[in-house]
């Protein structure tokens, strides 16, 4: 499920009904994951270890962590030469 504007309310809280539903899903063996564009650091500023989810897909899919605990089980990043290649392509079309 999505975090900001979906599971996370505008006042940076979680609705009790949603938390109860997530707990029940876990009790039934359903794997629960939150997807967010936030970094894990930012995610941890709004969630505590009692949030009933199993995984956090963070940084717009660049990483997946078990939750709670934050054990990163997958991460993707660009190598320096990939950044240089992308900038070479993209940078030629920008006029500063």
ROVOSE-291718 format. One record per atom (N, C-alpha, C): y, x, z. Coordinates in steps of 0.2 Angstrom, whole numbers, plus 5000, padded with zeros to 4 digits. Last residue first. Example, Ala and Ser with C-alpha at 12.3 -4.5 7.8 and 13.67 -1.06 7.14 Angstrom:
498950645035;499550685036;500050645039;497250665039;497850625039;498450665039;
***
This chain:
513151074902;513551084908;514251094907;512050994894;512651024893;513051024899;510351004890;510850984895;511451024894;509251044883;509650984881;510150964885;508751154889;509151164882;509451104880;508151114900;508751144901;509151154894;506851074896;507351024898;508051054898;506251194892;506251134888;506851084889;506551274903;506651304896;506751244891;505951204913;506751214913;506951234906;504651214910;504951144910;505651154910;504451354911;504351324905;504651254905;504751364925;505151404920;505051374913;503751294931;504451274932;504851304926;502651374926;502751304924;503451274925;502951494933;502951494926;502951424923;502651454947;503351474944;503451474937;501651294947;501751374947;502451394945;501851144956;501951184950;501951254951;500551064965;501251094965;501251134958;499650964975;499750984969;500451014968;498350934987;499050944986;499050974979;497250864999;497450874992;498150884991;497150855012;496550855008;496650865001;497950905027;498050895019;497350905016;497950815041;497550865038;497650855030;498650735050;498950765044;498550815041;498350645060;498150715061;498450755055;497750485057;498250535059;497950605059;497550535040;498050505045;497650475051;497450655028;497150615032;497650595038;498550665013;498350685020;497950635024;498950724998;498550675001;498350705008;500350754986;499850774992;499550704995;501050704976;500850774976;500450794981;501350564976;500750584974;500550654974;502650574982;502550534975;501950564972;502450624995;502850664990;502650634983;500850564999;501550575000;501850614994;499750455005;499850484999;500550494999;498750455019;499450455017;499550495010;497350365026;497650425022;498350405021;497150265036;496650325035;496950385031;498050175048;497850195041;497450255041;498850115060;498150105058;497950115050;499750215070;499750175064;499050175061;499850305080;499450235081;499450195075;500650405077;499950415077;499450355078;502050335069;501750365074;500950375073;503350345057;502650325059;502450365065;504550405054;504550325055;503850305057;504350535053;504950515057;504950435058;503250555045;503150565052;503750545056;503950555032;503450495034;503350495042;504550675033;504950615033;504550555035;503450765032;503950765038;504350705038;502850725020;502450705027;502950715033;504150655010;503750705012;503350685018;504050495001;504250535006;503850595007;503550404992;503850464989;504150514994;501950344997;502650354998;502950414994;500550245002;500850284996;501650284997;499250235013;499950215012;500250265007;497650165014;498050215012;498750195011;496150125022;496850105021;497250165020;494550065018;494950125019;495650105017;493649955028;494049955022;494450025023;492849915039;492649975035;493049985029;493349825047;492849795042;492649855038;494249885055;493649865058;493149845053;495249905045;494849965047;494249945051;495649765044;495349795038;494949865040;496249755057;495649715055;495249745049;497349845056;496749855061;496149815059;498049775046;497749845044;497249865049;498349655053;497949655047;497649725045;499149715063;498549675065;498049675059;500249765055;499849805059;499149775061;500749635050;500449685046;500049735049;501149575062;500649545058;500349595053;502149665066;501549655070;500949625066;502949765055;502849705057;502149695061;503749915059;503149885056;503049815059;505449975056;504849955060;504349925056;506650005050;506250055051;505650045056;507349885046;507549915052;507049975054;506649855034;507249885034;507549915040;504849895037;505449845037;506149885036;503549955028;504049975033;504649925032;502849895018;502549895024;503149915030;504049885009;503449845008;503149845015;505149975011;505249905008;504649865007;504050115010;504750085011;504850025007;502550105006;502850115013;503550075013;501250024998;501850054998;502150055005;499450045000;500050005000;500650045000;
***
